[in-house]
Amino acid sequence: MSAAARALLVLALAVAMCARAEDAPPTQGEWQAIKRVIGDQLAALRKDDGARAFTFASRGLQAQFESVENFMRMVHAGYQPLIDARYDEFLEGAVIDGRVIQPLRLILRDGAVLVALYTMEKVPDGDGDARWRIAGCLLAPSTVKSAAVT
């Protein structure tokens, strides 16, 4: 990984560490909304629709990367497995140290297994309601092994 990609990863993690959950953990409906946001961003990334993918990022990430082009450079430099995975599956989400974390298991084309740990942020939508946005993502190796690649 290049120095620039490492720097971007460190910045993304720093932003993620600042995102805190509300006092109450997410409801079942909110967990579904969280999965929908992540799934919609993944669909946009896989269609190379950077403008749409960028809308699912928190305001902090949007400010950090400043433009769709910068955001997509970061995605392609450090998060290509999200785009290339042959299979993905949501795991059970959790609130850890006040942060809402939604894991996503990824099986890559070569059979490698990663877990994407999404940090989520609840933001007001202007109508008195709130929506979930992605405040950070960390890719980690999994202890689970994939079945043979077919």
Summary of the structure (lengths in Angstrom):
residues: 150
radius of gyration: 15.0
end to end distance: 28.5
largest distance: 48.8
contacts: 429
relative contact order: 0.19
helix: 43%
strand: 27%
